[in-house]
Amino acid sequence: MPELTTVRHAPAQRRRVPDGERADLRIVVATGSGRYADPWHPFEATSELVASILSDDGAEVSVNTDVDDALQRLEGIDVLVVNAGDPWRHDSHPAPVPPESVAGLDAALARGIGIVSLHSAVSSLRDYAAWAPAIGAVWVPTVSMHPPFGETRIRVLEHEATEGMADFEVSDERYCFLQSLGESQVVAEHRHDDRAFPTAWTRRHGRSRVSCSLLGHDERSYESAGHRELLKRLTRWSGRGHHRSE
């Protein structure tokens, strides 16, 4: 098990909060380390950027570098952000995850915790039966792909979470050919080979509001003001359910 590190980010400011949205969201970012790490994604660095962006937006954010441990500590948390990699890429017979972690995620979803899945999290938490159905998509080895990292334009679609947002440029990967699970509302898209693919979507899963963004490969992605704004908007939308268990 990786060494547990939790870093807390206090809200940097208080913003005007629309009706139905919690002013003091409590957020945990579960970040890839140990078997959830990989050679391609600097999860520690990007999770710190995510935490900084969301705390600047008025949330109370902590970063937990042990994904399985984070899922045991979701009481009192409004939004779970997962920024982690594929735990099954290391070997063909992965060790089982702690049952307390599985129960923790299941209980949090049952009460309606907000979920934000970032980038490679569509390939993560494979030992958690509830994860893929909750986020609505999964990376399929040998089928899912992305063209080389580079500058791309993101088209923002109409949705309550993206109201007033403009299209934006970002340096990132463009995930394509994911397996979709259930219905989702696409809120942003990118193009590859003259075909549109989802970049971000929202959905309801039981009592939970779930947002997924496929952006966030490395630090360069978060240099985009449009990407930072999309992250804030998706997190606020997911947090509006705010069924917090103390």
N, C-alpha and C positions, 0 to 999 in steps of 0.2 A: 504494500500500500504506500502511495506517495506521502511524503511529509505534509501534514495539514498546515496550510497557511490561510488565514482569513484577514483581509485588509478591509477596513471600513472607510467609506467616503461619506462625510456628512453633507447635507444639502448645501450647495453653494449660494442658493438664492431661493426666494419664494416668488413664484409667478402667479398671475391671476388664473384661477382654476375654473373651467367651465362647469356648469351644473352636471352632477352625476360622476364627476371625476375626483378622485381622492387627492388632497393637497400634499400629503406626506407619504407617498408610496414607499414601502419597504421592499427593496429589491435585493435578491442574491444572484450573483453571476457565478455559475458553476463552470470552471475553466479547465481545459484539457491539460492533464499531466499524467504521468505513469502510463497506463495502457490506453488512456484517452489522448495521448500526445502523438504527434507524427513529425516527420522531418520537414514538412511543407508549411505548416501554420504556426506562427509565433503566438500561441494562445495567451501566454502570460502578458505579453505586450498589448495585444488587442483587447484583452479583457480589462486591463487597466484603462485603456482608452474608452471602452464602453462605459466603465464605471464613472470615469470623469465626465463624460458627456451627459450621462443620466443624472449625476449629482448636480451638475451645472443647471439641469432642468428642474431642480427642486426635490429630487428623490434622495432617500437615505439608502445607500448602496453598500453592500459588502461583496467581496470576491473570495470564493472558496476554491482552493486549488485541488481539492479532493472531490471529484464529482459524486461518487457514491455517498460520501459523508454529507455533502450538501443536501442530497435528497432525503436524508434522515432528519434534517433541521429546517423543515419548511413551515412549521407552526409560527404564526406571526408574520409570515412573508406574504406580500401581495402579488409579486411578480417573480417568477423564476426565469432567468435568462441562461440559456445553455450555449456555450461557446467551446465546443470540444469535438474531438475526432472519433474515428471508427475504432472501437475497442477490439474488434475481431480481426483486424488486419495483421496482428502480431502472430497468431497461431490459429490452427484449425479447431482446437478444442479449448476455448477460453474457460477460465475458472468462473464459477458462479458468483454473482454479486451478492452482497449481504441481503438477506430477506427483509431486514429492517429498512433498507433503501427502497426496495420494490414497494413495500407497504407505505413508506413515506410519500412516494410519488402518487400512488393510487389514492391515498387519503387526501392529498392536496388537490388532485383533480376532482375528487368527489365533492369537495367543498367549494370549488370554483376558483382556484388560484389562477392568476394570469400567467401565460406562457409566452416567451419570446425565444424562437429558435434562430440561431445565427449561422450562416454559411454551412460549414461541414457538420453541423448538428443534425442535418438530415441523414447522415450516415452514423450517427452516434446512438448511445443508449440502446444498443441492439438487444441487450439482455432484459430490457424493460418492455413487457408486452404492451403497455399502455402508451408508449411514446410515439411510435409511428402513426397509430390511428389518431392520436391527439393532434399532431402537427400536420397531418394530411399528405405527407410525401416521404419517400425514402430513396436514397441513392442506391442504385442497383449495379454492383460490380459487373464490368464488361459491357454494360448497356449505357448507363449514365456517363456523361463526359463533359469536358469543357475545352474550348479552344484556348490557345495560349493567353496568359495574363496580358492585359493591355487596357488602353483607354477605351471606354464604351459609353454610349448614351443610354440612359435609363428613361423610359417613357412612363410618366406618372398617370395613373388612371383615376377616374372619379370614385371617391369613397369618402365617408365621413372622416376617416383618419387622415386622409391626404388633401382635404379641402384647401384650396388656395396654393398648393404646391406646384412648382413648375418642373418640367423635365430637367435632368441634370447629367453632368459628365462625371465619371468615376473611373479610377484605375483599379481593375479587379478581374477576377475570373467570371465567366458566364456559364453557370451550370445549365445543362440541357439533358433532356430525356430522363428525368426522374420519374419514378412510379408514383402516380397520384392515388390517394386513398380518400374517398369521400369527396364531398363538395367543399370548395373554398372560393373566396372572392379575391381574384387577382387585383392588386392595387398598384403594381408596377411591373414592367416587362422590359426585356432586352431582345436583341435579334441575333441570330446566327444562321448563316446560309439562307438569307431572305425568309426566315421563319421566326415568329415571335415565341418567346418562352417566358414563363413567369419568373420575375425577380423577387417579388414579395407578395404575400397574400395574408388574408385574415380568415378566421373561421370560428365557429362555436363548437365546443366539444363538451357536451353536458352543460354544466354551469360555468365552465371556463371559457374565457376569451383567449384565443390563440393567434399569435402573429408569427410569421416566418419571413425572414429575409435571407436571401442567398448571397448577399454581399458580406465582405469582411475578411478576405483572404489574409491580408496583412495590414500593417500600419498605413500604407499608402492609400488604402481604400477610405480610411477615415479622414483623409485630408480634404475630401469632397464635402462641401457645406451641404449639398443636397442629400448625401448619404447620412450625415449626422442628423439632419432634420427628419429624415425618414425613420431613423432609429428612435428618435424621441417620440414621433407621432405614433409609431406602432406600439411602443411601450406604454404610452398613455392610454391607447385604446385597449390594450390587454388588461391594464390595471383598473379599468372602469368597473369591472365586476366586483373587485375588492372584497371578496368573502374571506376576511382575515380570521384565522383561528389563533387566539392568544395562548 
